[in-house]
Amino acid sequence: MRDNNNSILNEIFRLFQLNILEVNINEIGNSTNLIYELQNENDAYILRISRQPFYNLPQYEAEMDYVNYLFYMQVNVSKIILSINNKLVEVIYSNAECYFINGERQWVKFIV
């Protein structure tokens, strides 16, 4: 993914209508997930990019649906934001690899 990073991020910003001023890259875990902290004028976001086989999509969507359910049940978790296609998870193909993308609005604001 690193070779195609900018084009993937630009597509994500378009899909989730994010006008981002600052991007902090924090890789956590193994190479399957990349986590980005994003900041615009009003909100902070967490972006998760997971390189997965396409057949894992239903499981990944169920995970995001459950996190959103917890948010609406007032559990202290981030709200999953919908894409312009009204999806919790978007799929992007790049260099014959499949990436699952989701964004979360952080419930804690950055303190500057």
N, C-alpha and C positions, 0 to 999 in steps of 0.2 A: 504494500500500500504506500510506503514512503515515497516511491518513485512518482506516484500519481496523486500525492497528497493534496495539492492545491486544487486540482480539478474536482476531486471528491468533495473537499470542503466547500467549494463554490456551489456545487450541486446541492449539498445539504443546506447551505444558507438559503438557496432558492426554494427548496422544498418546504422548509420550515419558516420561511419569511423572516429570517434573522438578519438584522442590520448590525453586524458585530464590530465593536470598536477595539476589543482586546481579546486575544486568544492565548491561553496558557495551556501548554501541552503537558499532561501528566500521564505517563504510561504506568498502569498498575496491573498486577497480575502477570499473566503470560502474554504471548504475542497474539492471542485470540481477540483481546479487547484493547481498544485505545480509548482513553477518557480525556475529554477536553473540557476545560473551564472557559466559558465564554461570557463576555460582559458587553452590554450595550448601554445606552444612556439611562435606562430605567430598570433593567432586570439583569439577573445573573442566571446562567444556564449551565447545565451539565450535558455534554454530548457524548454518547456512547456509540462507538463503531465496533462492531463485532464481525470478524471474518468467520463465516459459518457455511456449511453446505446448505443449499436451498431447502432440503427436506426438513431442516430444523426450524423453519419459519413458524409453523403453528405453535411450537413449544415456546419460542421467543415471544410471539404475540400474546400468548397466554400469560407469560410472566409480566409483560407490560400492562396487560389488562388487569391483572391482580394488584399491581402496584397502584394503578389508578383507582381501583375499588377501595384499597386501603386509604388513599387520600380522601375520597369522598365519604369514608366512614370516620374521618377526622383523626386518623392515625398520623403521626408525625413523619410523613414521607413526602418526597417531592412529587409534584403533579407532572404527569407525562403530558407533553404538548403535542397537539395534532399537527400533522403536515397539511399542506394545501390540498392534499387528496383525502383529507379527513381520516388519516390512518395514524395509529400509534407507532407503527414501525414501517419504515420505507426500506426497499431493497435497491441497492446500487450495484451494478456490475462494472468491474474494471479489471483489465488484464486477465480475463477469464476467471476472475475470482468474484465471489458473491459477498456483499457486505450488508449487514442489517444495521439500520440506523434508527436511533430514537433520541429524543431530546427531553430533558426534564427541567422544569423551572425550579430553581432552588428555593427552599423555604427560608433560608437564612441569607440575608443580603451581605455582600462584601462590605467590610468596614474599611473606609479609606482614611 
